[in-house]
Amino acid sequence: MNNNVHIEAARAALARAAWVYGQAPAYGQEAVSDLLADLRHFCAVTGLDFAACHVASDRYFIEETGGAS
């Protein structure tokens, strides 16, 4: 899977979150931070370990990009 697919998935998640809040889509740092906080709330309610998910996401990013930002 190329990085464009990952970027479009993230863009879609940000747009959907904005839609749920009744806002126009936003793709800046605040929108990303809000989505991460929402995911943290989701993890807390469903019993998922957010910290473990975060560590895994770092590993996935490195595997998918070779560590390039």
C-alpha positions, 0 to 999 in steps of 0.5 A: 500500500502506498503512502497516498492511501494512508494520507487519504485515510487520515484525511477522510477520518479528519473530515468525518470527525468534522462532520460529526461535530457539524464543522467544516473539514479541517486538516491542521494541527488542532484538528489532528490533535482533536482526533487523537483526543477523540481516539483516546476517549474511544480507547478509554470507553472500549478498554483499548490501551491507547499507549499501546496503540500509539507505540504500534502506530510508531512501528507501523509508520517506520515500516511504511516509510522507512522512518522518513517524516 
